[in-house]
Amino acid sequence: MAETATVQSGARPVPGSASVIVVFVCENSARAGRMPTSGKRFRPETPNFGWPFPVQEVVVPCAGRLQPEHFLKAFEGGAHAIAVVSCEEGNCHHHEGNKRCRRRIETVSSMLEEVGLGKGRLMLFHLPGSAVQDMALGSGAPAPASLDPMLGQKVAAVRDEFVARVSALAPSPLRTPGLSEDVPYQLEDEDDSE
């Protein structure tokens, strides 16, 4: 998975702490259709969300490839909140990747609720996909004139909803100040047994 960190100028931290915010973005969401090719790999194109605070964006080939351990590892590493930006259902390059992602998020959210973190820390958002447009171009149909004219508003709506939901979250209990940085189960290098 490709990873890019995005921090906008003038960014302010999330209220309450120096929180880690992670956003997984499907590389096929919110982009114009293009002619499929077997010989060329296109660079991922993701929208500029204009985050008002530091966000670590992780670009993924398909949101359906995200596994529960990706989310759990991020929370274990101190993530305050995680969002996944996926293609709309019915317009996924990997047929049902966005549906698999939704089911996995529901499963992990229920686990987060059980352990006391709250299911609201893991969120799923949808932006227009490009599978239908790519398939049309591959079959010889005319190229779409441009991106969805409402795309900028849809991206801003995702950003605004995510910011509002993150701002309403209490600080993560996994990111308690004053905890030791030592590894709790560190093994000694020497063997005392005979």
N, C-alpha and C positions, 0 to 999 in steps of 0.2 A: 504494500500500500504506500502510495506517495504521501508525503506529509509536508505541509506548509504552515508556518506560523504567521498569523496576521495580527498586527497591532496597529491600530489607527493612531494618527498624530492627535495629541490632545486627549488621549484615552484616560479615563478615570477608572479606578478599580471598582469592583462590585462592592456595594455598601457592606461594611462589617468586617472585611478581611482582604488579604491579598490572595484572592481565590483563583483557582485554576478552572477555566471554562473551556470545554472541549466541544467542537462541532465537527461531526463527520459529514462530509458533503459528497454525494454521488456525482461523479464526473459527467454523467449523462443528463443530469437535470439542468434545466434553465439554460440550454444552449440551442442554437439553430441546428436544423437538420443538415446532414452532410452525406455525400455519396460514400457508402461503405466500400472499403478496399481491404484486400488481404495483404497488400505489400507495404502499407504505410500505417504507422501508429501515430495518431494525433495526440498532441499535448492536451492534458485536461483543461477544460475551460469552466471556470466556476464564477458565479456572480460575485460582485463586490457588495457585501452586505453593509459595509460602513458601520461596523460594530462600535459602540460608544465606549467600550472597555476592552482590555486585552483578551483575545480569544485565540486558542490554538485550533486552527482548522486542519483537519486531516482529510485529504481527498482520497476517496475509495472508488474502485472500478464499478461497484454496485453496492448499494446499501444492504442487499441480501447476503453479501459475503461477511457482514459483521456477525460475530458470534457473541454469545453472552459473556464469554471471558474478556472480550475487548472492553465492554462496558464495566465489568467488575474490576478489571485491572486499573482502569482509569480512576474509578472511585477509590480503590485501594491506594493509588498514588496521590490522592488528595483532591480529586476533582470535586468542585462545588456543584456543578451541573453539567449535563451532557445533552446535546441535541443531535439529531440525525436529520439531514435534509435529503429526502428521497424523491424519486420521480412519482408522479401521480399514478395511482393504481390503474392498470390497463395500458400503460405506456412505458413499460420497462424493457430494456434491452435483454434482460435475462428472464423474460416471461413473467415470473412471479417473485422476483427478488424483493420488491417493495412489500409484498404480502408476507414473505418470510421474515423480513426485518420487523414488520409490525408485530408479528406473533412473538418474536424474540424479545422485543421491547416490552410487550405485555408481561411475559414471563419474568424478565429481570425486574420490572417495576413491582411486581407482586413480591419478589424476594426482598427488594429494598424496603418495602412497606413492612414486611415481617421482621427485619432486623432493626427497624427504627430509623432508617434514613429518610423514608418518605418516598413514595413513588413519583412525586412531582419533580424529582431531580433528573429524570430521564425522559426526554421529550422527542416526539416525532413530528416533522413538518414535511409538507409536500410542495414541490414546484413542478411545472410542466416538464414532462419527459421528452425525449427525442426519438424514441424507437419507431413510432409510426411514421414520422417524417423521413428518417433514414431509410426505412424499408420502401417508402414511396419513391425516393430518389434512386434506390437500387433497382427498382423495377422499371425505371425510365419515365416516371411521372415528372412533371415540371418542378423545379426547385421552389421552395417557399420563398416569398419575397423577403421576409425578415423574421426576426424573433417575434413572439407574441407582443403586441403593442402594450399589453397590460403587465408585462413581465417585471418592469421596474417597480410597479405598485405591489405586485405579489411578493417580490423579494423584500421590499420595505415592510410589508405586513408580517412576513415571517420574522424579520429582525425585531420589529416592535413587539410582537407577541412574546418572543423569546426573552427579550430584555425585561418586559413586564413580569413574566413568570420567574425569571432568575432573581429579580429585585425583591420579590415577595418571599423568597426562600430564607429560612433561618440558616445560620452558619452550619456547615457540615460538622457533625460530631466526630468525624474521622480526622478533621484538621484542627485538633485541639492544641492550642499553644502550650509550650512547656513540656511536651512529650520528648523523650530521649530519641536521639537520632541513631542510637545503637540498634543493630539487628538483634531482635529478641532471642533468636535461636542460633546465634553464631557459635560454630564449633571451634574448639581450640586446635591449633596446629600440631601440638604435640600429643602423643598417645601415652598416657600414664599407666596403661595396663601392661602386665608382664606375662 
